[in-house]
Amino acid sequence: MVPQKRRRGEEGTDTEPASVEALRQENEELREERDRSREEVEGLKLRIAKLEAGCKTPQEEDEEVKLPTEMWAIIAGKIKENDVCSFALVSKQLREAQVLAGRKLATRPRRKNKNGGFTVTYFTEDWCAYWSRKFSLHHTNPELIKRVLCVAACDGYLQVFEKYWSQGPQEKLSKLWDEGTCGWAAFGGQLEVLKWLQAKGCPWGIRTCSLAAQRGHLEVLQWMRGQDPPCPWNSDVCYWAASKGHLDVLRWAKRQGCPWGERLVCAAAKNGHLKVLNWLIKEGYPYNKDMCREAAANGGERARKVLEWLDE
C-alpha cells in the first residue's frame, strides 16, 4: 500500500520540543547581547561627557569618599585655617564634616564680613596657582578668574602672577588689567605685587589710594604718589584715614596737599578715634560740637570715650 501524503500545512507542526527550546535560548542570548551593547554605548557616552566636563560623576565621587562623615569631621578639625575652602569644595560630605567640626564654611574667593566689607581669607597660594594654570580663555568663567586675581593680589602671591600671568595672548592678559586688581593689592598692603602690576601695565584708579589709606598702608600710599604720573587721589583718602584711625596716614596726606573733604571730624568721632579728632581740631579743621556729638552717639560703645570727652 502506498502511504498517504500529508496535506499542505501539516508539515512541521510536530517539531521536536528540544528544537523549540534551543531557539528560545538563542533568542534570549541575542536579547542579552543587545542589552549589553546598549549599556556599553551609554557608558561610553557618560565617559565622554565626563572627560569633556573635566569632572567625576556623582557615583564615582561616592565610591571614592568611603569614610563616614564623623571621621572626615576629625580631619576637618585639624586642617590649616587657609585650607578650609579647598576642603569644603571637594564634596557635600566634606562640607557637612567641616560644619560638624566647628570650622567656618568658606566656599567663595570673596565673602562679606560683619562690617559689610570684603575679606579674602581661607584661600591659599596653591589654590590661586591651580586656577591660574587651569585658566582657559574660552571655558573659564571670567568672574571666577577675576576673583582669583583679587585673592592673589590682596594676599601678595607674587609668584602666581610671575609664573602664570607674565606671558600669553593679550586676550588672556586683559583679564588681569583691571583697576580692581591694583586696588586689592593696595588694600592688602602688597607693595611688591603692586609694583609688578604697574610694570606690566595694569591700570589703577582714584580708589586705589583710598583703599591703601583705609588699611593704613602708608608705605604703599607713598610709593603710589611718588610715581610719574602719581596715582590719582581725592578726599576719600583723608576720610578713610580718619574713619579707621590712621593718624600717620592723615598727617602725611595733609602735608602732601590731599583734599580734606567735609566729613572728617564726624568720621573720627563716630568710630571712636579720639586722637584723630583732637589732631583735626588742633589743625583748624572746621568743627561743630553738636554734629560731632551726634555722630559719636551713633557710634555706639566704640565711641563712648569720645562722647565723654565732648561732654566735659
C-alpha positions in Angstrom: 0.0 0.0 0.0 1.3 3.4 -1.0 1.5 5.8 2.1 -0.8 8.9 2.1 0.8 12.2 1.6 0.5 14.8 4.3 -1.8 17.7 3.5 -0.2 21.1 2.9 0.3 23.0 6.2 0.7 19.9 8.4 4.4 19.6 7.8 6.5 21.0 10.7 3.6 21.2 13.1 5.0 18.5 15.4 8.6 19.9 15.7 10.6 18.3 18.5 10.5 20.2 21.9 14.3 20.3 22.1 14.5 22.3 18.9 11.9 24.8 20.2 13.8 25.2 23.5 17.1 25.8 21.6 15.5 28.6 19.5 14.2 30.2 22.7 17.6 30.1 24.3 19.3 31.6 21.3 16.7 34.4 21.2 17.3 35.1 24.8 21.0 35.3 24.3 20.6 37.7 21.5 18.4 40.0 23.7 21.1 39.9 26.4 23.8 40.8 24.0 21.7 43.7 22.7 21.2 45.0 26.2 24.9 44.7 27.0 25.7 46.7 23.8 23.3 49.4 24.8 24.8 49.6 28.3 28.3 49.8 26.8 27.2 52.7 24.5 25.6 54.5 27.4 28.7 54.0 29.4 30.9 55.4 26.6 28.6 58.4 26.3 28.9 59.0 30.1 32.7 58.8 29.9 32.9 61.2 27.0 30.7 63.7 28.8 32.8 63.3 31.9 36.0 63.9 30.1 34.5 66.9 28.3 33.3 68.3 31.6 36.6 67.5 33.3 35.0 66.1 36.4 33.9 62.9 38.1 30.4 61.5 38.1 28.5 61.6 41.4 28.7 57.8 41.6 32.5 58.0 41.3 32.7 60.6 44.0 30.6 58.5 46.3 32.8 55.5 45.6 36.0 57.5 46.4 34.7 59.1 49.6 34.2 56.0 51.7 34.9 57.4 55.2 31.9 58.3 57.4 31.2 62.0 57.9 32.2 61.8 61.5 35.7 60.6 60.5 36.0 63.4 58.0 35.0 65.8 60.8 38.0 64.8 62.8 40.2 65.5 59.7 38.4 68.8 59.1 39.3 69.9 62.7 43.0 69.5 62.0 43.4 71.3 58.6 45.1 74.7 58.4 42.9 77.8 58.5 43.6 78.8 54.9 42.8 75.3 53.6 39.2 75.2 54.8 37.9 76.4 51.5 39.7 73.8 49.4 38.5 71.1 51.8 34.9 72.3 51.5 34.9 72.4 47.7 35.6 68.7 47.4 32.1 67.4 48.1 28.9 67.9 50.0 30.0 65.4 52.6 33.2 67.3 53.4 31.2 70.5 53.8 29.0 68.7 56.3 32.1 67.4 58.1 33.6 70.9 58.2 30.5 72.3 59.8 30.3 69.3 62.2 33.9 70.1 63.2 33.0 73.7 64.0 35.1 75.2 61.3 34.0 78.2 59.3 32.5 77.3 55.9 34.0 79.3 53.1 33.3 78.4 49.5 33.9 81.7 47.6 37.0 83.8 47.0 35.2 86.9 48.3 32.8 87.0 51.2 31.2 89.8 53.2 32.4 90.3 56.7 30.4 91.6 59.7 31.2 95.2 58.8 29.8 94.9 55.2 33.3 94.9 53.7 35.0 92.0 51.9 37.7 89.6 53.1 39.6 87.1 51.0 41.0 84.8 53.7 41.0 81.0 53.5 42.4 80.9 50.0 45.9 79.5 49.6 48.6 80.4 47.1 48.3 76.9 45.7 44.6 77.5 45.1 45.3 80.6 43.1 48.0 78.9 41.2 45.7 76.0 40.3 43.0 78.2 38.8 45.6 80.4 37.0 47.1 77.3 35.5 43.7 75.9 34.6 42.5 79.2 33.1 41.1 78.9 29.6 40.1 81.9 27.5 37.1 80.1 26.1 36.0 77.9 29.1 36.8 79.6 32.4 34.2 81.9 33.9 35.7 85.5 33.7 34.2 86.3 37.1 36.0 83.3 38.6 39.4 84.4 37.3 38.9 87.9 38.5 38.2 86.7 42.0 41.3 84.5 41.8 43.4 87.6 40.9 41.8 89.6 43.7 42.9 87.0 46.2 46.4 86.7 44.8 46.8 90.5 44.8 45.4 91.1 48.3 47.4 88.2 49.9 50.6 89.0 48.0 51.0 85.9 45.9 53.6 87.4 43.6 54.8 84.1 42.3 51.4 83.3 40.9 51.5 86.5 38.8 55.0 86.0 37.7 54.5 82.3 36.7 51.1 82.4 35.1 50.4 86.0 34.1 53.7 87.3 32.7 53.2 86.0 29.2 50.4 85.0 26.9 47.9 86.3 24.4 46.6 89.8 25.0 43.0 88.4 25.4 44.3 86.5 28.5 46.3 89.3 30.0 43.3 91.7 29.5 41.6 89.7 32.3 44.3 90.9 34.6 44.3 94.6 33.6 41.6 95.8 35.9 41.7 98.7 38.3 40.3 96.4 40.9 43.4 94.2 40.8 45.7 97.1 41.8 43.0 98.2 44.3 43.2 94.8 46.1 47.0 94.9 46.2 46.9 98.3 47.8 44.2 97.2 50.2 46.3 94.3 51.3 49.5 96.4 51.5 51.2 94.2 48.9 53.7 96.7 47.5 55.8 94.2 45.5 52.6 92.9 43.8 51.5 96.4 43.1 54.9 97.2 41.6 54.7 94.1 39.3 51.2 95.0 38.2 52.2 98.6 37.3 55.3 97.4 35.4 53.0 95.1 33.3 50.7 98.0 32.5 47.8 97.2 34.9 45.8 100.4 35.5 44.9 101.9 38.8 42.3 104.5 39.6 41.2 107.1 42.1 40.0 104.5 44.5 43.4 102.7 44.7 44.9 105.3 47.1 41.8 105.4 49.3 42.0 101.6 49.6 45.6 101.8 50.9 44.6 104.6 53.3 41.6 102.5 54.6 44.0 99.8 55.8 46.7 102.3 57.0 49.4 101.2 54.4 51.4 104.4 54.4 54.4 103.0 52.5 52.2 101.8 49.7 50.4 105.1 49.5 53.8 107.0 49.4 55.1 104.8 46.6 51.9 105.2 44.5 52.0 109.0 44.9 55.7 109.0 44.1 55.3 107.6 40.6 55.3 109.6 37.4 52.5 110.3 36.9 51.3 109.7 40.5 48.3 107.5 41.3 45.3 109.9 41.5 43.6 110.5 44.8 40.8 112.6 46.3 39.3 113.4 49.7 38.3 109.8 50.3 42.0 109.2 51.3 41.6 111.5 54.3 38.1 110.3 55.1 39.2 106.7 55.4 42.3 107.5 57.3 40.2 109.5 59.8 37.5 106.9 59.9 39.9 104.0 60.6 42.1 105.9 63.0 45.3 106.0 60.9 46.7 109.3 62.1 50.1 108.8 60.4 48.4 108.5 57.0 46.2 111.5 57.7 49.2 113.7 58.7 51.2 112.7 55.6 48.3 113.2 53.3 47.7 116.7 54.6 51.3 117.6 54.1 51.1 116.3 50.5 48.1 118.6 49.8 45.4 115.9 49.7 41.9 117.3 49.8 40.3 117.0 53.2 36.6 116.9 52.5 33.8 117.8 54.9 33.2 114.7 57.0 36.5 114.0 58.8 35.7 115.0 62.4 32.3 113.2 62.3 34.0 110.1 60.8 36.6 110.1 63.6 34.0 110.7 66.3 31.7 108.0 65.1 34.4 105.4 65.1 35.9 106.4 68.5 39.2 107.8 67.3 39.8 110.5 69.9 43.5 111.1 69.0 42.5 111.8 65.4 39.6 114.1 66.4 41.9 116.1 68.7 44.5 116.4 66.0 42.0 117.6 63.4 40.7 120.3 65.8 44.2 121.5 66.6 44.9 121.7 62.8 42.0 124.0 62.4 39.6 121.6 60.7 36.0 123.0 60.8 34.3 121.6 63.9 30.7 121.6 65.0 30.4 120.2 68.5 26.7 119.3 68.2 27.2 117.5 64.9 30.3 115.7 66.3 28.4 114.6 69.4 25.5 113.2 67.2 28.0 111.2 65.1 29.6 109.8 68.3 26.2 108.9 69.7 25.6 106.8 66.5 28.9 105.0 67.0 27.8 103.0 70.0 30.2 101.6 72.5 33.3 102.2 70.4 32.6 106.0 70.6 31.9 106.1 74.3 35.2 107.8 75.2 34.6 110.4 72.5 31.2 111.2 74.0 32.7 111.6 77.4 35.3 113.9 76.1 32.8 116.0 74.3 30.6 116.3 77.4 33.5 117.5 79.6 
